[in-house]
Amino acid sequence: MRSALTTVVLVLVATFASAQFKINPGERSDRNAEYRQTAANYCRLDFDGARITSDGWNRIQPLTTTRDNPEFKRFMVVNRYQILPDMRRDHGRSIFDVQYDVVGEYDLSGGYFPSPATVTVQVEVSDSNGEIRIAQTSDARPFVGRTRFQQWLQAKLATETDPASKGVLQSSIERFQNQTKKPQSGQ
């Protein structure tokens, strides 16, 4: 009799305690949607070239826990990106896989080189002092869309005065344009 009473009391206490700390399933899915939206905003701004210009960093920085733009010597040029549907949780962070259709890579000292590939990057989103932010990515390089890259290259070429650097920029433009040319019919 005593063990049955103890069991009933424990079940009631456990039920009461779980009711006090229960998370509304709708609340969790809303929070997950906010995490996904933050990752999407970060990827969109990165694709738009926000990380390759100093004024662009001011637009993307509020989405991150990082004060300064991480240093990079290279960045990827991409056709498109896609945030894959599955999300993982690890150590209080939501992790999204972002798949990039890479067409080439730009080295700040060597220029542009075509290197088509598919690259998957993990974007970790966390709650930082009540604000949802990008905590880190598995690849710190920027992933810039082709159109923004071409605009950036042309702007750099227009302001460059060093002949060697100008040559690197001009050959980068040529390699990029040759890569993006469509074959004419009959070829």
C-alpha positions in Angstrom: 0.0 0.0 0.0 2.8 2.4 0.9 4.7 1.8 -2.4 1.5 2.4 -4.4 0.9 5.7 -2.6 4.5 6.7 -3.2 4.2 5.9 -6.9 1.0 7.9 -7.2 2.6 10.9 -5.4 5.7 10.7 -7.7 3.5 10.5 -10.8 1.5 13.6 -9.7 4.7 15.6 -8.8 6.2 14.7 -12.2 3.0 15.6 -14.0 2.8 18.9 -12.2 6.5 19.7 -12.8 6.4 18.9 -16.5 3.3 21.1 -16.9 5.1 24.0 -15.3 8.0 23.8 -17.8 6.2 22.5 -20.9 7.1 24.3 -24.1 4.3 25.0 -26.4 5.1 23.0 -29.7 3.9 26.0 -31.7 6.3 28.2 -29.9 9.2 25.9 -30.7 8.3 25.8 -34.4 8.0 29.7 -34.5 11.5 29.9 -33.0 12.9 27.4 -35.5 11.3 29.5 -38.3 13.1 32.6 -36.8 16.4 30.7 -36.8 15.9 29.6 -40.4 15.0 33.2 -41.4 18.2 34.6 -39.8 20.3 32.0 -41.7 18.4 32.9 -44.9 19.0 36.7 -44.4 22.7 36.1 -43.7 23.1 33.9 -46.8 21.3 36.5 -49.0 23.5 39.3 -47.8 26.6 37.3 -48.3 25.4 36.3 -51.8 24.9 40.0 -52.5 28.5 40.7 -51.6 28.1 42.3 -48.2 31.2 40.7 -46.8 33.6 41.9 -49.6 33.0 45.6 -49.0 33.5 47.6 -45.8 30.2 49.3 -46.1 28.5 45.9 -46.8 29.8 44.5 -43.5 27.7 47.1 -41.7 24.6 45.5 -43.2 25.4 41.9 -42.3 27.1 42.4 -38.9 23.9 42.9 -37.0 23.0 39.3 -37.9 26.1 37.8 -36.4 27.8 37.6 -33.0 31.1 38.7 -34.6 32.0 42.4 -34.4 34.5 42.4 -37.2 34.3 40.8 -40.7 36.4 37.6 -40.5 39.6 38.0 -42.5 39.8 36.1 -45.7 42.3 35.8 -48.6 39.8 34.1 -51.0 36.1 34.0 -51.6 33.8 31.8 -53.6 31.8 32.9 -56.6 28.5 31.1 -56.8 25.5 30.7 -59.2 23.0 30.0 -56.4 22.6 28.6 -52.9 20.0 26.6 -51.1 19.3 26.2 -47.4 18.6 22.5 -47.1 15.3 21.6 -45.3 16.7 19.7 -42.3 18.0 21.4 -39.2 20.1 20.0 -36.4 20.4 21.1 -32.8 23.8 20.8 -31.0 24.9 22.6 -27.8 21.9 25.0 -27.9 22.6 26.0 -31.5 20.5 25.3 -34.6 22.6 24.1 -37.5 21.5 24.6 -41.1 23.3 23.1 -44.1 23.6 25.6 -47.0 24.5 24.1 -50.4 26.3 26.4 -52.9 26.7 25.9 -56.6 30.2 27.3 -56.9 31.6 28.5 -60.3 35.0 29.7 -59.2 37.2 31.2 -56.6 38.8 34.7 -56.3 42.1 34.9 -54.6 42.9 38.5 -53.5 46.5 38.3 -54.7 46.1 35.8 -57.6 42.7 36.7 -59.2 39.8 34.6 -60.4 40.0 30.9 -61.3 37.1 28.8 -62.5 36.5 25.8 -60.2 33.0 24.5 -60.5 31.9 22.5 -57.4 29.1 22.0 -55.0 30.0 23.1 -51.5 28.0 22.5 -48.3 28.5 24.9 -45.4 27.1 24.6 -41.9 25.6 27.8 -40.6 25.1 27.8 -36.8 22.4 30.0 -35.4 22.0 30.7 -31.6 20.1 32.9 -29.2 22.5 35.5 -28.0 21.1 37.6 -25.2 17.6 37.1 -26.5 18.5 37.9 -30.1 18.9 35.3 -32.8 22.3 35.6 -34.4 24.7 33.6 -36.6 27.3 32.2 -34.2 29.6 30.8 -36.8 29.9 29.1 -40.2 32.0 26.0 -41.1 33.7 28.0 -43.9 34.6 31.6 -43.1 35.0 32.7 -46.8 32.4 34.9 -48.4 30.1 33.2 -51.0 29.3 35.9 -53.5 26.8 35.8 -56.4 28.1 36.1 -60.0 26.5 39.4 -60.8 27.8 41.1 -57.6 31.2 39.6 -58.2 31.4 41.0 -61.7 30.3 44.4 -60.5 32.9 44.3 -57.7 35.6 43.3 -60.2 34.7 46.2 -62.6 34.7 48.7 -59.8 38.1 47.5 -58.5 39.5 47.7 -62.0 38.2 51.3 -62.4 40.0 52.5 -59.3 43.2 50.4 -59.4 46.4 52.3 -60.3 49.1 49.6 -59.8 49.8 48.1 -63.3 50.4 44.6 -61.9 47.2 44.6 -59.8 45.3 46.0 -62.8 46.6 43.1 -64.9 45.4 40.6 -62.3 41.9 42.2 -62.4 41.8 42.3 -66.2 42.8 38.6 -66.5 40.2 37.8 -63.8 37.5 39.5 -65.8 38.6 37.6 -69.0 38.6 34.2 -67.3 35.2 34.9 -65.7 33.6 36.1 -69.0 35.1 33.2 -70.9 33.6 30.8 -68.3 30.2 32.4 -68.6 30.0 32.6 -72.4 27.4 30.3 -73.9 28.6 28.3 -77.0 27.1 29.6 -80.2 24.9 27.2 -82.1 26.9 24.9 -84.3 29.9 24.8 -82.0 
